[in-house]
Amino acid sequence: MSDVGAFDAGTVRMDVIEVRGPVAVIGDIHGRADLLARLLAQLGDMPVFVVGDVCDRGPDTREVIELLLARGARGVRGNHEDWLCQFVDGRGFDSVALSAMFGGAATLRSYGIESRSPREIEAQRFKVPLSHREWLSALPVVMRLLVDGAPYWIAHAGVPLSLAVSIDPVRRMREILPEHHCDLRWSALDPDNMDVLDAPVIYGHVPGKEPVDAGHAIGIDTGAGRRDGALTAVVLPARRFVTVRVA
């Protein structure tokens, strides 16, 4: 695996990584270390990438990141990492994380952090290990992944048509990142509303019962954060899905 390059606009990053296949890109994990451990066992020793939303809702965010660190996993930042990256970087705690929809209280509990007032939570930032803080802070917003020379994009919520990235995709992505990076993490899109780039876009964010391969877009969020959900990876370059379900 090699880093071909990176574009960094402040805290907004695009990484370009070249790797030999096969590799696996894993969908939204949402704190489900049990599902992740089973999935990693099926994937063997191939390189692993994540599409974001490794945290919240499920009970074991700390163990999820431990497993990913042990595998040398790379990936991109999802919308659920926004508050956690802000917190671990020392930029304050966003109480929106404690909403039932977000499920950040489960992430705090996994680190032994008592979720009382924002000030008390901020004072317990040290409970998140330094290795976890560094891994989270290094997550780019978007990744261009070259597998055996063939390109793919990884963006948590896909790439909206409105961004017109299909026109010279690498240059255009660098142009839109400073102002439109939230669209790549927060837009709730189906493949019909995603731009057709020079390479397939692998995304999560919108859970479905089954993964989706629409040609120009590959959706791999199968709802691991739900009680009856599943965790899916797509293996490249074969575009083969591997899914583990709640026992």
Secondary structure, 3 states (H helix, E strand, C coil): CEEEEEEEECCEEEEEEEECCCEEEECCCCCCHHHHHHHHHHHCCCCEEECCCCCCCCCCHHHHHHHHHHCCCEECCCCCHHHHHHHHCCCCCCHHHHCCCCCHHHHHHHCCCCCCCHHHHHCCHHHCCHHHHHHHHCCCCEEEEEECCEEEEEECCCCEHHHCCCCCHHHHHHHHHHHHCCHHHHCCCCHHHECCCCCCEEECCCCCCCCEECCCEEECCCCCCCCCCEEEEEEECCCEEEEEECC
